[in-house]
């Protein structure tokens, strides 16, 4: 079983467990750096999901580039065999969080579309009113 960071409540099970295991990974400096970077990506992804829930899409977008950069640096080198399972669990947790974020994005997109439709209807009604008003 994978243990989470001390003091971290495992509300999302595999996510906290993967973070804890990544932080506790032992091995070469490169493997440690890779695991720490992946743990950071996981943490940033969790923050992004929370920001998405709050509707702060500018902050989500700002963190996305940092997350991509960390992921690119993380996988510049091959994953060591001893950390392969750990990395796979972390990637699965990141993918799960990405799905949550995409669900929030879909809801936000639908809300914006509905606002746009309402705005078009309002403009149309105003235009109709002004046409009626200008008739003798």
Secondary structure by P-SEA (a helix, b strand, c coil): cccccccccccaaaaaaaaaaaaaccccaaaaaaaaaaaaaaaaaaaaaaaaaacaaaaaaaaaaaaaaaaaaaacccccccaaaaaaaaaaaaaaaaaaaaaaaaaaaaaaaaaaaaaaaaaaaaaaaaaaaacc
